[in-house]
Amino acid sequence: MTSSDGAHPNSDTAVATDGPVRQSRQLLDVQELRTAFRTAGGTVQAVDGVSLALDRGRTLGIVGESGSGKTVLSRSIMGLLPRRNVVRDGKVLYEGTDLVSSSARKVRDLWGAEIAMVFQDPMTSLNPVLRIGQQITEGMRFHLGLDRSTANANALRLLVEVGIPEPERRMRQYPHELSGGMRQRVMIAVALACGPKLLFADEPTTALDVTVQAQILNLLQREQRERDMAMVLVTHDLGVVAGRADEIAVMYAGQVVERAPTATLFRNVRMPYTEALLRSIPSLDAPSHSRLQAIPGRPPSLVSPGPGCRFAPRCPYVQDRCRTEQPPLVEDEAGHHYRCWFPVGSASPVTVKVQPNSKSEGGQ
């Protein structure tokens, strides 16, 4: 994973001294992305100054509780949000092309072919009146120009690959005839049909039992590695991304509040919100029927979040400065980013001075 702060050494195609042009490993570069919804109650700033970068073959975990902005972020990167009442600002560079300023048609041409998404509820994402086979093959026929016979053969192979038994029979069935776990596997097959370079998995195990959850997550991880595909894994559970993501970005109230390589983040949590998420995870060592440690309070309104740290009203370590000055996203020498004046385990407070109304207050 590469840092998105400052210059990106791999942002342009590198040229070998005595050889062919070498392809950059960086696939996605999100710079100061802001996404707002115009509503009757005011403008909701759902994504506020997020910067991220992702290399080919790597996995980024985006974690946060409901309402943190993680799903809006992934859909905003893909350009899946309606343009009528949504305002996007910043840059989303996919292989150097800015998806924010590109035409709607150009972005749509990338969907399925190069960028795909596994949605959290396959029952509402799959078309209930189309057979499974048709839903898998339509993307291949449209984007790859395959004939019906070749597309059907590829669809059968994909169903076997994602672990669905009796693939010929499943091709003729409708979504309501499959179990929840099988529908999710079909969604993965649909997403992988055209061989995308970037896959978004948005809460891919919602409403599935624990055993099936593990199977789906392991399947996604295997496919990502075998295809050298970049993946963004969106979840509310830090335990899900612990062993599956190369880097983790924690979101709260529309902002990234902590970002680091996975091992670094779990070894040295700096943001109190991340610490609270970790404490809320059930422990195998805890006695039966133990109460989970919930995070008190509620996230702030994204219409008017207030002047200070957005987590301050819920933070056990809050101090006066936290209520009046919004902390910037700073980076330590280990490449660990965090947005906190008094980070967890720190002997001294962060000394960065934030200028009122500066762009850095809402960004990274």
Residue pairs with C-beta under 8 A, 6 or more apart in sequence:
1 53
1 54
1 55
1 58
1 60
1 246
1 247
1 261
2 8
2 9
2 10
2 25
2 26
2 53
2 55
3 53
3 331
3 335
4 29
4 30
4 31
4 51
4 52
4 53
4 364
5 51
5 331
5 337
5 364
8 26
8 29
8 53
10 24
10 25
10 26
10 55
11 24
11 26
11 29
11 93
11 96
12 24
12 96
13 21
13 22
13 23
13 24
14 21
14 22
14 24
15 21
15 22
16 22
25 55
25 56
25 57
26 53
26 54
26 55
26 56
27 54
27 55
27 56
27 94
27 95
27 197
27 198
27 230
28 52
28 53
28 54
28 77
28 92
28 93
28 94
28 198
28 230
29 52
29 53
29 54
29 91
29 92
29 93
30 50
30 51
30 52
30 53
30 77
30 90
30 91
30 92
30 93
31 51
31 90
31 91
31 92
31 93
32 49
32 50
32 51
32 89
32 90
32 91
32 359
32 363
32 364
33 47
33 49
33 50
33 51
33 73
33 76
33 77
33 88
33 89
33 90
33 91
33 92
33 100
34 45
34 47
34 48
34 49
34 50
34 87
34 88
34 89
34 90
34 362
35 45
35 46
35 47
35 72
35 73
35 76
35 81
35 86
35 87
35 88
36 43
36 44
36 45
36 46
36 86
36 87
37 43
37 44
37 46
37 85
37 86
37 87
38 85
38 86
38 87
39 85
39 303
41 303
42 303
42 304
43 87
43 303
44 302
44 303
45 254
45 302
45 303
45 305
45 362
46 69
46 72
46 76
46 254
46 302
47 69
47 72
47 73
47 76
47 254
48 69
48 253
48 254
48 255
48 362
48 363
49 90
49 255
49 359
49 362
49 363
49 364
50 73
50 90
50 251
50 255
50 256
50 364
51 256
51 363
51 364
52 60
52 249
52 256
52 259
54 60
54 198
54 230
54 232
55 230
56 197
56 228
56 229
56 230
57 224
57 225
57 228
57 229
57 230
58 230
58 231
58 246
58 247
59 221
59 224
59 230
59 231
59 232
59 233
59 244
59 245
59 246
59 247
60 230
60 231
60 232
60 233
60 245
60 246
60 247
60 248
60 249
61 232
61 233
61 234
61 235
61 240
61 241
61 244
61 245
61 247
61 248
61 249
61 262
62 70
62 73
62 74
62 232
62 233
62 234
62 235
62 248
62 249
62 251
63 70
63 235
63 236
63 237
63 238
63 241
63 248
63 249
63 250
63 251
63 277
64 70
64 236
64 250
64 251
64 252
65 236
65 252
65 277
65 295
65 299
66 236
67 253
67 299
68 251
68 252
68 253
68 254
68 299
69 251
69 253
69 254
69 255
69 302
70 234
70 251
71 202
71 203
71 234
72 81
73 251
74 117
74 200
74 202
74 232
74 234
75 81
75 117
76 86
76 88
76 92
77 92
77 99
77 200
77 232
78 99
78 107
78 111
78 115
78 117
78 200
79 92
79 99
79 100
79 102
79 104
79 107
80 111
80 117
81 88
83 104
88 100
89 100
90 100
91 98
91 100
91 101
92 98
92 99
92 100
93 99
94 110
94 114
94 115
94 198
97 106
99 107
99 110
112 139
112 142
112 143
112 191
112 193
112 194
112 196
113 139
113 143
113 144
113 194
113 196
114 194
114 196
114 197
114 198
115 196
115 197
115 198
115 199
115 200
116 190
116 191
116 192
116 194
116 196
116 198
116 199
116 200
117 191
117 199
117 200
117 201
117 202
118 184
118 187
118 188
118 191
118 199
118 200
118 201
118 202
118 204
118 220
119 125
119 187
119 202
120 202
120 203
120 204
120 206
121 206
121 207
122 175
122 180
122 183
122 184
122 186
122 187
123 175
123 176
123 180
123 183
125 187
126 132
126 135
126 175
126 183
126 186
126 187
126 190
127 135
127 175
128 174
128 175
128 176
129 174
130 174
131 171
131 172
131 173
131 174
132 170
132 171
132 172
132 173
132 174
132 175
132 178
132 186
133 152
133 155
133 170
133 171
133 172
135 186
135 190
136 155
136 158
136 159
136 171
136 186
136 189
136 190
136 193
137 146
137 148
137 151
137 152
137 154
137 155
137 193
139 190
139 193
139 194
140 146
140 150
140 151
140 154
140 155
140 193
140 194
141 147
141 148
141 151
143 194
144 151
144 194
146 154
152 171
154 193
155 171
155 189
155 193
156 167
156 168
156 171
158 189
158 192
158 193
159 167
159 170
159 171
159 185
159 186
159 189
160 167
161 189
161 192
161 223
162 185
162 186
162 188
162 189
162 192
162 219
162 223
163 185
163 215
163 219
164 170
164 182
164 185
164 186
164 189
170 178
170 182
170 186
175 183
175 186
178 186
180 207
180 208
180 212
181 208
181 212
181 215
181 216
184 204
184 205
184 208
184 212
184 216
185 216
185 219
187 204
188 204
188 216
188 219
188 220
188 223
191 199
192 199
192 223
192 227
195 227
196 229
197 229
197 230
198 229
198 230
198 231
198 232
199 220
199 224
199 229
199 230
199 231
199 232
200 231
200 232
200 234
201 220
201 231
201 232
201 233
201 234
202 234
203 234
203 235
203 236
204 216
204 217
204 220
204 233
205 212
205 213
205 216
205 217
205 240
208 216
217 240
217 244
220 231
220 233
220 244
221 244
223 229
224 230
224 231
233 240
233 241
233 244
233 245
235 241
237 281
238 248
238 274
238 277
238 278
238 281
239 281
241 248
241 262
242 262
242 266
245 262
246 261
246 262
247 259
247 260
247 261
247 262
248 258
248 259
248 260
248 261
248 262
248 265
249 256
249 258
249 259
250 256
250 257
250 258
250 259
250 265
250 271
250 273
250 274
250 277
251 257
252 273
252 299
252 310
252 311
253 299
253 300
253 302
253 305
253 310
253 311
254 302
254 305
255 310
255 329
255 339
255 362
256 329
256 337
256 339
256 364
257 271
257 273
257 274
257 311
257 329
257 338
257 339
257 340
258 265
258 269
258 270
258 271
258 273
258 274
258 336
258 337
258 338
258 339
259 265
259 329
259 336
259 337
259 338
260 268
260 334
260 335
260 336
260 337
260 338
261 335
264 334
264 335
264 336
265 274
265 336
266 278
268 334
268 336
268 345
269 275
269 278
269 344
269 345
270 336
270 338
270 340
270 343
270 344
270 345
270 346
271 311
271 338
271 339
271 340
271 343
271 344
272 311
272 315
272 316
272 317
272 340
272 344
273 295
273 311
273 314
273 315
275 344
276 293
276 295
276 314
277 295
279 293
280 292
280 293
280 294
280 295
282 290
282 292
283 290
295 314
296 314
297 313
297 314
298 314
299 310
300 306
300 310
300 313
307 323
307 324
307 325
307 326
308 321
308 322
308 323
308 324
308 325
308 326
309 315
309 318
309 322
309 323
309 325
309 326
309 327
309 339
309 340
309 341
310 326
312 318
312 322
312 323
315 322
317 342
317 344
319 341
319 342
321 341
321 349
322 341
322 342
325 341
325 354
326 354
326 361
326 362
327 339
327 340
327 341
327 350
327 352
327 354
328 339
328 352
328 354
328 360
328 361
328 364
329 337
329 338
329 339
329 363
329 364
330 337
330 338
330 339
330 350
330 352
331 337
332 338
337 364
340 350
341 349
341 350
342 349
342 350
343 350
354 360
354 361
355 361
